[in-house]
Amino acid sequence: GHAPGGYSGPPPSVPPPAGWRPPVHLQPAPPRQLPPQDMVDLDAAEQRSQRVTYGFGAAAGVVLLVLLCLLCSRVIF
């Protein structure tokens, strides 16, 4: 048994008959062939984007360093 008013578990389920499948109305098209990748061009694009990222990071670092120096100079003087 189980405690009165407690959870008695999920309701019983009946498995579907063997071999049952939902009806198929449309057959999807076979997957298309992807175009070949130009690995040399991909590597060059990745290197360019890495340089841009490092450039923005360096510029942000310089701006933060200048701001820090300005703030410290105001505290000291």
Buried (B, 14 or more C-beta within 10 A) or exposed (E): EEEEEEEEEEEEEEEEEEEEEEEEEEEEEEEEEEEEEEEEEEEEEEEEEEEEEEEEEEEEEEEEEEEEEEEEEEEEE
